[in-house]
């Protein structure tokens, strides 16, 4: 309860989201707010959102947009979901957050129990973090400390396929593609990792054994200094939306076992049903030593991530000095985030996502193929609730996004790629609006 002499700031209309931006607001946004992946000199335009519900984003200018990217792959159940809203409202009346050092609570315990139940066998320890990038940092740090505590100080590097993307923080950047990725300007300051050629055999093609040979040769050469192999299972996301054969991932598991290297699966973008399996590594029927989760974990409501590992890794990390894992995000185990994650995972456990994702995949395959008729299009690929149209030349993002908004869809292209990862609850009519929008815009 607020004390009587304290003003409740929510009564101030300036704090409400329904205030329409004026020219002064827009000027302030352009001059002082740095949006992701944009220039401070020539920023991309931004559209004001006043409301979001279901699959729709409502703009202050009156447009109602079908969200084709699930708010960067997170809002799998859509916006303003009553079960997720109720979870937040119930938790905020008890407490929003307490430090996780020396304290615990039911929302975190329930979440970790569910994650252990849902993820592949053998992942029995959960470290909660506050973003996907941090969960990758935690995973890499775990691997390095594990080998140091085994008395092997030589294992300080990681191997990873090119075209990968694992986040924007420093350790995560070091395992992103150093040439074609977005972090090449930092190459001289990052730890120099070992990069294998990207897998080439497509998901739906016959496996080519030569595909894994370069990786095997590099591991054979460098295994004494390799702490781990980190990989996005089946789909290389922000590094090019490339979808590769499950056998490659299966061979990664085998090579890690043969050469005593830890396998880290980055399921931040692919987890929770996006590829048609609950976790993409299930396509290869393997379990990693360490797994990173994020994005859809809370259904797109609050930033939360998790790094899971085997009991062997957890015990190994804490043998010898310093005897503990020296990492502790300030908002680790945030109760609001854990509560809404529990509600999101409860929806996942109902199993409707399986039929939803299968229907989305079928429709994407049927409707996006028309884009191959266009001179500007190089390739179309689909897996689960992921649809990708690759163009032959880089896209003018601002111009194409303006066209999409006019068509009533929200799609965020990058590089040569126009992709959609819609909420699972999308209807066939709404999905058709997205696929038709892509075709019309590129035509």
C-alpha positions in Angstrom: 0.0 0.0 0.0 1.2 3.5 -0.8 1.4 5.9 2.2 -1.1 8.7 2.0 1.6 11.3 1.7 3.2 9.6 -1.3 1.8 10.4 -4.8 1.1 7.4 -6.9 2.9 8.1 -10.2 0.5 5.9 -12.1 -2.1 8.6 -11.7 0.0 10.9 -13.9 -1.2 10.7 -17.5 2.4 11.2 -18.7 3.2 7.7 -17.5 0.4 6.1 -19.6 1.1 4.3 -22.9 -1.9 5.8 -24.7 -0.3 9.3 -24.9 0.2 10.1 -28.6 3.6 11.2 -29.5 4.0 14.8 -30.7 6.7 16.2 -32.9 8.8 17.1 -29.8 8.6 13.5 -28.5 9.6 12.1 -31.9 12.5 14.6 -32.1 13.7 13.6 -28.6 13.5 9.9 -29.6 15.6 10.4 -32.7 18.1 12.7 -30.9 18.6 10.9 -27.6 17.3 7.3 -27.7 19.6 4.7 -29.2 17.4 1.9 -30.7 19.0 -1.5 -31.4 21.2 -2.0 -34.5 20.7 1.5 -35.7 22.8 4.6 -36.3 23.0 7.6 -34.0 23.7 9.7 -37.1 20.9 8.5 -39.4 18.5 6.4 -37.2 15.9 4.2 -38.7 12.3 5.4 -38.3 10.4 4.2 -35.3 6.6 3.6 -35.0 4.7 4.3 -31.8 2.9 1.4 -30.3 -0.2 2.1 -28.1 -1.5 -1.4 -27.6 -0.8 -5.0 -28.4 -3.1 -8.0 -28.2 -3.2 -11.4 -29.7 -1.0 -11.2 -32.9 -1.6 -7.5 -33.4 0.5 -4.4 -32.7 -1.5 -1.2 -32.7 0.2 2.0 -33.8 -0.7 5.5 -32.7 -1.3 6.4 -36.4 -4.1 3.9 -36.5 -2.5 0.9 -38.2 -3.2 -2.6 -36.8 -0.2 -4.8 -37.7 0.1 -8.6 -37.7 3.3 -9.3 -35.9 5.4 -11.6 -38.0 8.5 -11.8 -35.7 6.9 -12.4 -32.3 8.7 -9.4 -30.9 12.1 -10.8 -31.8 11.0 -14.5 -31.5 9.6 -14.2 -27.9 5.8 -13.7 -27.9 4.9 -17.2 -28.9 1.5 -17.0 -27.2 0.7 -13.6 -28.6 0.3 -10.3 -26.7 -1.8 -9.5 -23.6 -2.5 -13.2 -22.8 -4.8 -13.5 -19.9 -2.9 -16.3 -18.2 0.4 -14.5 -18.4 -1.2 -11.2 -17.3 -2.7 -12.9 -14.3 0.6 -14.5 -13.3 2.2 -11.1 -13.2 -0.6 -9.4 -11.3 -0.7 -12.2 -8.7 3.1 -12.1 -8.1 3.4 -8.3 -7.9 1.1 -8.2 -4.9 3.5 -10.6 -3.0 6.9 -9.2 -4.1 8.4 -8.2 -7.4 12.0 -9.1 -6.7 14.4 -10.1 -3.9 18.1 -10.8 -4.3 18.8 -14.4 -5.1 21.9 -14.7 -3.0 20.9 -16.5 0.2 17.2 -16.2 -0.6 14.9 -18.4 -2.7 11.2 -18.5 -3.6 8.5 -20.7 -5.1 8.4 -19.1 -8.6 12.1 -19.8 -9.2 11.9 -23.3 -7.7 8.9 -24.2 -9.8 10.5 -22.8 -12.9 13.7 -24.7 -12.5 11.9 -27.9 -11.8 9.9 -27.5 -15.0 12.9 -26.7 -17.1 14.7 -29.8 -15.9 11.6 -31.9 -16.7 11.2 -30.4 -20.2 14.8 -30.3 -21.4 16.8 -33.3 -22.7 17.9 -35.9 -20.2 20.9 -35.1 -18.1 20.5 -31.4 -17.7 19.9 -31.3 -13.9 21.3 -27.9 -12.8 19.8 -24.5 -13.7 21.5 -21.1 -13.5 19.1 -18.3 -14.0 20.2 -15.2 -15.8 18.6 -12.0 -17.1 19.2 -12.2 -20.9 20.2 -14.7 -23.6 23.6 -13.1 -24.1 24.4 -13.4 -20.4 23.3 -17.1 -20.5 25.9 -17.7 -23.2 28.5 -15.9 -21.1 27.6 -18.1 -18.2 27.8 -21.3 -20.3 31.3 -20.3 -21.6 32.4 -19.4 -18.1 31.2 -22.7 -16.8 33.1 -24.6 -19.4 36.3 -22.7 -18.7 36.0 -23.1 -15.0 35.2 -26.8 -15.3 38.4 -27.6 -17.1 40.5 -25.3 -14.9 39.1 -27.2 -11.8 40.1 -30.5 -13.5 43.7 -29.2 -13.6 43.6 -28.5 -17.3 44.5 -24.9 -17.8 45.2 -25.4 -21.5 41.5 -25.6 -22.5 40.7 -22.0 -22.9 39.2 -21.7 -26.4 36.0 -22.6 -28.1 35.2 -24.0 -31.5 32.1 -23.1 -33.4 30.7 -23.1 -37.0 30.8 -19.9 -39.0 27.6 -18.1 -39.6 26.7 -18.5 -35.9 25.3 -15.8 -33.6 25.3 -16.0 -29.8 24.8 -12.5 -28.5 26.3 -9.1 -28.2 28.4 -9.3 -25.0 32.1 -9.9 -25.3 32.5 -13.7 -24.7 29.3 -14.2 -26.8 30.7 -12.0 -29.6 33.9 -14.0 -29.7 32.0 -17.1 -30.9 29.9 -15.2 -33.5 31.0 -15.3 -37.1 34.2 -13.1 -37.2 33.8 -12.2 -40.9 30.2 -12.2 -41.9 28.8 -11.4 -38.5 27.9 -8.0 -37.1 30.9 -7.9 -34.7 33.9 -8.0 -37.0 35.0 -4.5 -35.9 35.9 -6.0 -32.5 37.9 -8.9 -33.9 41.2 -7.6 -32.6 40.0 -7.2 -29.0 38.1 -10.5 -28.7 39.4 -13.9 -27.6 40.5 -15.7 -30.8 38.3 -18.8 -31.1 38.5 -21.6 -33.6 35.9 -21.4 -36.5 34.9 -24.3 -38.7 33.1 -23.9 -42.0 29.3 -23.6 -41.6 27.3 -26.8 -42.2 26.2 -27.0 -45.8 23.8 -30.0 -46.0 20.3 -28.6 -45.8 17.7 -30.0 -43.3 15.6 -31.7 -46.0 18.5 -33.0 -48.2 20.5 -36.2 -48.1 23.3 -36.0 -45.6 26.8 -35.5 -47.0 29.5 -37.0 -44.8 32.0 -34.5 -46.1 30.1 -31.7 -44.4 31.5 -32.6 -41.0 35.1 -33.4 -42.1 36.5 -29.8 -41.7 35.1 -29.6 -38.2 36.6 -33.0 -37.3 40.0 -32.0 -38.7 40.0 -28.8 -36.6 38.9 -30.6 -33.4 41.6 -33.2 -34.0 44.2 -30.4 -34.3 43.1 -28.2 -31.5 41.3 -30.4 -29.0 43.9 -30.0 -26.3 43.1 -26.3 -26.1 39.3 -26.5 -26.6 37.0 -26.1 -23.6 33.8 -26.5 -25.7 32.0 -26.5 -28.9 29.1 -24.0 -29.0 26.4 -24.2 -31.7 22.9 -23.2 -32.5 21.0 -26.5 -33.0 19.6 -27.0 -36.5 19.0 -23.2 -37.2 21.7 -20.6 -37.4 19.5 -17.6 -36.7 20.8 -14.0 -36.8 23.9 -15.3 -38.7 21.8 -16.0 -41.8 18.7 -18.0 -40.9 20.4 -21.1 -42.2 18.7 -24.5 -41.6 21.1 -27.5 -41.6 20.9 -31.3 -41.4 20.4 -32.9 -37.9 23.2 -35.4 -38.6 25.7 -32.5 -38.3 24.6 -31.8 -34.8 24.7 -35.6 -34.0 28.3 -35.7 -35.2 29.1 -32.7 -33.0 28.0 -34.6 -30.0 30.0 -37.6 -31.1 33.2 -35.5 -31.7 32.8 -33.8 -28.3 32.6 -37.2 -26.6 35.6 -38.6 -28.6 37.9 -35.6 -27.9 36.7 -34.6 -24.3 35.1 -31.3 -25.3 32.0 -29.9 -23.8 29.0 -29.4 -26.1 27.1 -26.2 -25.6 23.7 -25.9 -27.4 22.4 -22.3 -27.7 18.7 -22.8 -27.9 17.8 -19.2 -27.1 16.1 -18.7 -30.4 15.1 -22.3 -31.2 13.8 -23.4 -27.9 10.1 -24.0 -26.8 8.7 -25.4 -30.1 9.9 -23.0 -32.7 11.4 -25.6 -35.0 8.7 -28.2 -34.6 10.4 -29.9 -31.7 10.3 -28.6 -28.1 14.1 -28.1 -28.4 15.9 -28.1 -31.7 18.5 -30.6 -30.5 15.7 -33.2 -30.4 15.9 -33.3 -34.2 19.3 -35.0 -33.7 18.2 -36.9 -30.6 21.1 -35.6 -28.6 21.6 -33.9 -25.2 24.3 -31.3 -24.7 26.5 -30.8 -21.6 25.3 -27.2 -21.3 22.2 -25.6 -22.8 21.3 -21.9 -23.1 17.6 -20.8 -23.0 16.0 -17.4 -23.3 13.7 -15.3 -25.6 10.4 -17.3 -25.5 11.0 -18.4 -21.9 8.6 -15.8 -20.5 6.3 -15.6 -23.6 7.8 -12.2 -24.5 6.9 -10.5 -21.3 10.1 -9.9 -19.3 13.7 -10.6 -20.0 14.8 -13.9 -18.5 17.3 -16.6 -19.5 18.7 -19.9 -18.1 21.8 -21.9 -18.5 21.3 -25.6 -17.7 24.1 -28.1 -17.3 24.7 -31.7 -16.3 25.4 -32.7 -12.7 28.9 -33.7 -13.7 29.6 -30.2 -15.0 28.1 -28.5 -11.9 30.2 -30.7 -9.6 33.3 -30.2 -11.7 33.0 -26.4 -11.7 33.0 -26.3 -7.9 36.0 -28.6 -7.3 39.1 -26.9 -6.1 39.5 -23.1 -6.0 37.5 -21.0 -5.8 35.0 -23.7 -4.9 32.0 -21.7 -6.2 30.8 -20.4 -9.5 31.6 -16.7 -9.4 28.6 -15.3 -11.2 25.6 -13.5 -9.9 23.3 -11.2 -11.9 21.6 -8.6 -9.7 18.2 -9.6 -11.0 18.9 -13.3 -11.0 15.7 -15.3 -10.3 13.5 -12.2 -10.6 10.1 -13.3 -9.1 8.0 -11.5 -11.7 10.0 -13.1 -14.6 9.9 -16.5 -13.1 6.1 -16.3 -12.4 5.3 -15.3 -16.0 7.7 -18.0 -17.3 5.9 -20.6 -15.3 2.6 -19.4 -16.8 4.1 -19.6 -20.3 5.6 -23.0 -19.8 2.2 -24.2 -18.5 0.7 -23.2 -21.8 3.5 -25.0 -23.6 2.9 -28.2 -21.5 -0.8 -28.2 -22.7 0.7 -29.3 -26.1 -1.3 -27.1 -28.4 1.9 -25.7 -29.8 2.6 -28.9 -31.6 -0.5 -28.7 -33.8 -0.1 -24.9 -34.2 3.5 -25.1 -35.3 2.8 -28.0 -37.7 0.0 -26.0 -39.3 2.2 -22.9 -39.6 5.0 -24.9 -41.3 2.6 -26.4 -43.8 1.1 -23.0 -44.7 4.6 -21.4 -45.0 5.8 -24.1 -47.3 2.7 -23.7 -49.4 2.6 -19.9 -49.7 6.3 -18.7 -49.5 7.3 -20.8 -52.5 5.7 -18.2 -54.7 8.5 -15.9 -53.8 10.9 -18.0 -55.9 9.2 -16.6 -59.0 10.6 -13.2 -58.2 13.9 -12.1 -59.8 15.1 -10.6 -56.5 14.8 -13.8 -54.5 17.6 -16.3 -54.2 16.1 -18.9 -51.8 13.1 -19.9 -49.6 13.4 -22.1 -46.6 11.0 -23.2 -43.9 11.2 -25.2 -40.7 8.5 -25.3 -38.0 7.2 -21.8 -37.4 10.2 -20.2 -39.3 9.9 -18.9 -42.8 12.8 -17.3 -44.6 13.0 -15.6 -47.9 16.6 -14.8 -48.9 17.1 -12.0 -51.5 20.0 -11.7 -53.9 21.0 -8.2 -52.7 20.8 -6.4 -49.3 17.5 -4.9 -48.4 16.6 -1.3 -47.8 15.2 -2.0 -44.3 13.5 1.4 -43.8 11.8 1.4 -47.2 10.6 -2.2 -47.0 9.3 -1.8 -43.4 7.3 1.2 -44.6 5.7 -0.9 -47.3 5.0 -3.7 -44.7 3.3 -1.2 -42.4 1.0 0.0 -45.2 0.1 -3.7 -45.8 -0.8 -4.2 -42.1 2.1 -6.4 -41.1 5.2 -6.0 -38.9 8.2 -7.7 -40.4 11.8 -6.8 -39.5 14.2 -7.7 -42.4 18.0 -7.7 -42.0 20.8 -8.1 -44.5 19.4 -10.0 -47.5 16.8 -11.7 -45.4 13.1 -11.3 -45.0 11.9 -13.8 -42.4 8.9 -14.5 -40.2 8.6 -16.3 -36.9 4.9 -15.6 -36.0 3.2 -16.3 -32.7 1.9 -19.8 -32.5 -1.7 -18.6 -32.0 -1.8 -17.0 -35.5 -4.7 -17.9 -37.7 -4.4 -19.1 -41.3 -5.9 -15.8 -42.5 -3.4 -13.7 -40.4 -0.5 -15.9 -41.6 -1.6 -15.4 -45.2 -1.5 -11.7 -44.6 2.2 -12.0 -43.7 3.1 -14.3 -46.6 1.2 -12.2 -49.1 2.8 -9.1 -47.7 6.3 -10.5 -48.3 5.5 -11.4 -51.8 3.9 -8.1 -52.7 6.7 -6.1 -51.0 9.5 -7.9 -52.8 7.6 -7.9 -56.1 
